[in-house]
Amino acid sequence: GYQAGAVAEVTSDCLKDKEVRLLRRVSAIVSNSSDEGLKRSITLAQEKGAGAWLTVLPIGSLGWVLNKEEFRDALRLRYGWQIPNIPAVCVCGKKNSVDHTLICKNGGYLIFRHNKIRDTNAAFLREVCHDVKTEPELIPIDSIRTVQGNTEERARLDISARGLWGPFQKTMFDVRIFHPNADTYKNRDIKSVYSQHENVKKRDYEQRVIQVEKCSFTPLVYSTSGGMAPQAQAFHKRIAELIAEKTNEEYRDVISIMRTKLSFALIHIVYRGLSTVTHCNVGSI
């Protein structure tokens, strides 16, 4: 028992030393490079969970597989390399690029991308929470109540559930996915962009949810590169803790599986948006 523990400790120390050396090498590359696009790509690739799809065994029954073309394009997206065969002009009439494809409402499959992540998170919640619903309609605001943000009569959020932050406590969630290399964001620190999107969601819904629904609100913000905002990280951490407690599994194993599921869900739907453009008839655009 003692020897096994000692071996495990030495192995852990070696892995930590290796990680430190690799991080130093990456930092040196970023510092010495004059390519701002490469620096940005490496920064995004270092986000927690962004590389989950690269480090897992391919398991077809779980959907953790990519064909050769998908894998190559996923790597190109990760490091900002050019993806071949993208038409010069988008179906919307604007000049096309990978970045434009991932924000264009005509070619980026924005709704499908959003709904895939919403449904993945709802599935996580159903493992440990009660009364999980997708697209719950908000209670109408009466004429004597004044709230800030979205006041539409038939407004909806993405998910509601009970039991995440406290026993039987209801929480409502709203998902947003943005592309960090869009013109609006590519020259900004990624942390500030996450903060901006979280604050927009809170401004739109938090006061109404607290005052009218009498429950809490959590914005779930993700980037197309696989990263997530602080409140989304806290959301996944809490679910992983509850699942680990319920199933008597290790927390690190549960959170790793969750990040992998999210990573593949995002890659598959982002690739679908790209392939719709790259495989279309260029002459018809």
Long-range contacts (C-beta under 8 A, 24 or more apart in sequence): 37-80, 38-79, 38-80, 40-80, 40-180, 40-181, 40-186, 41-78, 41-79, 41-80, 42-79, 43-190, 44-78, 44-180, 44-190, 44-223, 44-225, 44-226, 44-227, 45-78, 45-79, 45-225, 47-190, 47-223, 47-225, 47-226, 47-227, 47-228, 48-227, 48-228, 48-233, 48-259, 49-226, 49-227, 49-228, 49-259, 49-262, 49-263, 50-78, 50-225, 50-226, 50-227, 50-263, 51-78, 51-226, 51-263, 52-226, 52-256, 52-259, 52-260, 52-262, 52-263, 52-264, 53-226, 53-260, 53-263, 53-264, 53-267, 56-260, 62-261, 63-264, 63-268, 64-260, 64-264, 66-267, 70-267, 70-268, 70-271, 73-271, 73-274, 74-267, 74-271, 77-224, 77-225, 77-270, 77-274, 78-225, 80-181, 83-274, 83-278, 84-278, 85-278, 86-274, 86-277, 86-278, 87-277, 87-278, 87-280, 87-282, 87-285, 89-285, 90-277, 90-285, 91-277, 91-280, 91-285, 96-277, 98-274, 99-179, 99-181, 99-182, 99-183, 99-186, 101-273, 101-274, 101-277, 102-179, 102-181, 102-182, 102-224, 102-270, 102-273, 102-274, 103-179, 103-182, 107-273, 107-276, 107-277, 108-273, 109-269, 109-272, 109-273, 109-276, 110-177, 110-273, 112-269, 112-272, 112-273, 113-177, 113-224, 113-266, 113-269, 113-270, 113-273, 114-175, 114-176, 114-177, 116-265, 116-266, 116-268, 116-269, 117-175, 117-177, 117-220, 117-222, 117-262, 117-265, 117-266, 117-269, 118-158, 118-159, 118-175, 120-261, 120-262, 120-265, 121-159, 121-173, 121-175, 121-220, 121-235, 122-159, 122-161, 124-236, 124-239, 124-243, 124-258, 125-159, 125-161, 125-164, 125-239, 127-239, 127-242, 127-243, 127-246, 128-163, 128-164, 128-239, 128-242, 128-243, 128-246, 129-161, 129-162, 129-163, 129-164, 129-242, 130-161, 130-162, 130-163, 130-168, 131-160, 131-161, 131-162, 131-170, 132-159, 132-160, 132-161, 133-159, 133-160, 133-161, 134-158, 134-159, 136-160, 136-172, 138-208, 138-209, 138-212, 138-213, 139-212, 139-213, 141-208, 141-212, 145-211, 145-212, 147-207, 147-208, 147-211, 147-212, 148-203, 148-207, 148-208, 149-203, 149-204, 149-205, 149-206, 149-207, 149-208, 150-204, 150-205, 150-208, 151-208, 155-205, 155-208, 157-205, 157-209, 158-220, 160-215, 164-235, 164-238, 164-239, 164-242, 165-216, 165-238, 169-215, 169-216, 170-213, 170-214, 170-215, 170-216, 171-215, 171-216, 171-217, 171-218, 172-205, 172-209, 172-213, 172-215, 172-216, 172-217, 172-218, 173-217, 173-218, 173-219, 173-220, 173-235, 174-201, 174-204, 174-205, 174-217, 174-219, 174-220, 175-220, 175-221, 175-222, 176-200, 176-201, 176-219, 176-220, 176-221, 176-222, 177-221, 177-222, 177-223, 177-224, 177-266, 178-221, 178-222, 178-223, 178-224, 179-223, 179-224, 180-223, 180-224, 180-225, 180-227, 181-225, 190-223, 190-227, 193-223, 194-221, 194-223, 194-227, 194-228, 194-229, 194-230, 195-229, 197-221, 197-229, 198-229, 198-230, 198-231, 222-262, 222-266, 224-266, 224-270, 226-262, 226-263, 226-266, 226-267, 236-262
